Amino acid sequence: MTTAKRKIEQRGIVLVMVPLLFELIFVGVLAKMLLDARNQLFEERRARSVVTTVSVLSRRTQTAARILARYTNDREPALLEQYDRVIAPAPGEFKELRALVKDRPEDLRTVIALEHSVLKAIAILEDCKEVFGQKNNKMAHLVYYPRLYRAGMTAEKEMDTLLQRYRAKERADREANDRASGIIFAWLAIGVLFNVGVAIILAVFFSRSITRRLEVLTDNTMRLSEKRPLSERVEGDDEIAELDRVFHRMADALHEADRLKQDFFSMVSHDLRTPLSAVQGTLTLLLDGTYGELEPRGEDRVRVAQAETERLMSLVNNLLDIERLESGQLAVAPSPLELAPLVKAAVESVRSLSEAKKIEIVSNVEDVLLSADKERMMQVLINLLGNAIKFSPPESRIEIAGRIADGTVDISVTDSGTGIPKDVGDSIFDRWRQAEPDSGVDRGSGLGLAISRHIVEAHGGEIGYESREGEGSTFFLRIPVPEDE
């Protein structure tokens, strides 16, 4: 059992670990893709920052040159202040630009060269501010303008090179980010679909490997309760298969117990009823005087012995009947019967019991036809009439009625006894159920009503009762009307 349990546990671990492993792989790949997308997004932002900073520096130097050009003509001191405000942020912006490309040596060299060219142009502008303010600024045209032009061209060329490089990089990074977004979305969709597929596969696996076998066990349980042959054994070596093996062993044990019980009742039928019949016959012969006349005291004892023998024979017969009825070995053979003669015969069978207690039995039976096993239906009526006589007071009245109503033949036996307590319910039809010990009535075998219920149900009918304590009881049974009625 330990091995089987371990196999079930391993199967459960596999069923859990397989989707978990795929989830981990999926999450890992997705995390890698997100990290790459983040890096690309960072590169795109850096390229955008470089482009923006270079563009600002380019505009700043061009603006400074235009301001000095105006100063050459206007020579207003306010233009010099404006020039200083424009040029002042340039060193800080170059510092920021170097920080952006510090991990790219080639771009860093370009930025440093650009910074050198721009600062050189700014230095030239600083040197010629005084000359630009003079009326005679031929020196500016001859000396400073050529130097400023060369420095400006160099700086512009380097700026263009850096701008083109990072604009291209910005476009490439943007396209890469778009592709990464599409891939991540596709990966998410694939992951969801894959997980749904895995869930469906696992559900089918569970259904085939466990649910089907559990259905076999459930079906076998129903078959066992209905005493039908069991279906195939469950394959495998896990707990379910072991449970099925135990169940089959239990079923075999129950079948063996049923066989032993049948053997026992066969023994009772032959080895107990035969000597009882012999004893009963001998007692009858004694009472008839076959073996000589008996004294009154001896005759009384023989009559008591004969009554007890008959009582024991009735108990044995009832035991055999109920066991055969419950096991399905005692089948009923319905045939068309007239109800009135059947009731009359049952009343005559209990006539001696009713006369002994001076009880009147009144028959109120309509001329109806029912489909029933004559011998078994007679047994039911005798049981009901016998119980009514037993529980009715002397010099009382019992009524038996029969009629057709709503497609059934309804038969009822009403007595004037003490009634049935409410807490008894339908358990009165259980085997061994008898009158309460303080009821003042001789205790019977407790099998009559149980046998009657089985016989009535075997005819497709139902049996029940209505009762009020202290006012008597009415037992009724309903048998379906024959089809030709």
Disulfide bonds with the S-S distance in Angstrom:
none
